[in-house]
Amino acid sequence: MTVSNNNLLEIKNLDISFIQARGAAHALRGIDLTISSGEILALVGESGSGKTVTSMSIMGLVPTPPARVNAGSLLFKGEELIGRPHAEMRKIRGNEIAMVFQEPAKYLNPSLKIGEQITEMLILHLGMSKRQAVEKSLEFLDVVGLGKSRRVLNAYPHELSGGMKQRAMIAMAICCNPSLLLADEPTTALDVTLQLQILKLIRSLKATFSMGILFISHNLGIVREIADRVSVIYAGKIVESASNKALFENTLHPYTSALLQSIPDAKKRGHRLRAIPGSVPDAENIPQGCSFHPRCALASDRCSQEIPMTKDYGNGHSAACHMVQ
Ligand code: SF4
């Protein structure tokens, strides 16, 4: 199947449930997303809203069963990823689509030196000789700001600081020159200074390698710094999508507004943060009508009965809310 435009990734109406003994958990409810080369799309929402299921689906790492794809498609460079054999997905992961995670310590192998972990990727995926792989690994350590450092190459993960580990994991993720990078809360476990450095690095990867990047975060403050476009997800449904500027300057959806009001603002002394009342519903018990209605200050009777359709408000700005005109 071929896409009619230059989207690197095109997710259409992706709908996924997890079948469990106590019933089905509806994790993704018909989401649509696109990412082009050289673009950072941020996917934002609270924990449990479906961000990680989305990235794991793209990586082909959602096990079926217990998951079931009810509908939709996931096109990468025009080719369907859903239903691809495991062997093919293994080749695509690392080569074409790579991922960085929130806690590198969990994903780096503690018993292998950093250099061994990066060279293994290059030998396995790109067929390099050991010598070529070591040279290339040094180049990528340099790209991620660790310098052409044999000390880092010969270090075990526990010998590196948190920021260095995150950079080493990014070097591993990009060493095979993937077209698409999935960054799942890559700065959440870092202090503010390191967060800024990693954001700068991710921006430079976009510019240098023209990668498409899906940046997953619960924090709109960070997203504002890095994203070209933003999609806001709630209870497995995209509720608002827009360019960075439009989303922050002309917010349409009450959930996006509530997330914005919960961002600390260092410039406003005495600024009171407004927490969103309640919590994201369980995927097994999604409220009828608009799934946000039990927490929404603007909810009306209609909201508890009728699911709002997603409407386009021009220039790629869309939202799903009965109250948005
Ligand atoms: Fe709030 Fe109703 Fe809009 Fe849902 S549809 S976000 S409940 S106003």
Boltz pocket constraint, residues with backbone or C-beta under 6 A from the ligand:
constraints:
  - pocket:
      binder: B
      contacts: [[A, 253], [A, 254], [A, 255], [A, 290], [A, 291], [A, 292], [A, 293], [A, 294], [A, 296], [A, 297], [A, 298], [A, 299], [A, 300], [A, 303], [A, 306], [A, 308], [A, 320], [A, 321], [A, 322], [A, 323], [A, 324]]
      max_distance: 6.0
